[in-house]
Amino acid sequence: MELNRSNTDIIEEFKRKRTRQIMAVGPIILAFIGLLSVEGNPTGIFGLPPNTILVTAFAVIISVIIFSLLNWRCPSCNKYLGKGINPKFCSKCGVQLS
């Protein structure tokens, strides 16, 4: 644990990271809706060709995955926090997160 950061600062930073992580679900949902709309629809949606929708949806999904890998890290040791959305402690350094 870093000596120059209080536990309160770490908890507040974790809350911000968790909020950003939850907000990243929105673009993923929209990307999957786009993917589902292309299936069996040769004209696409909103006048966009199906290929454009597919490329955009995959780009959004890849972008959110990269964002998650960079965002979902312990505010103290910067290690990946794992798959859970509400860890109480960092499994790597043991700092309290919530």
C-alpha positions, 0 to 999 in steps of 0.5 A: 500500500502506498504511504502517501494515500489515505485509506479514504482516498483509496476507497473514493478512487475505487468507487469512481473506478467501479462507477466507470466500470458499471457505466461501460455496460451501456455501450456493450448492450448497444453493441449487442443490440446492433449485432442482433439487429443485423441478423437476418436484416439485409438493409441494416438499421438507421440506413447503415449497411450491416457491415458498418454495424458489425464493424462498429459493434466489434470495435465498441466491444474491443474498446470496452474490454481494453477500457476494463483492463486499464480501469479495473485496477487496485487504486493502491497497487495497480493490479487487476481486481478480477471479475467481481464488481464489488470486492471489499479488499484487493486480493493482491495487496489487501487494501480495503476497497469498500 
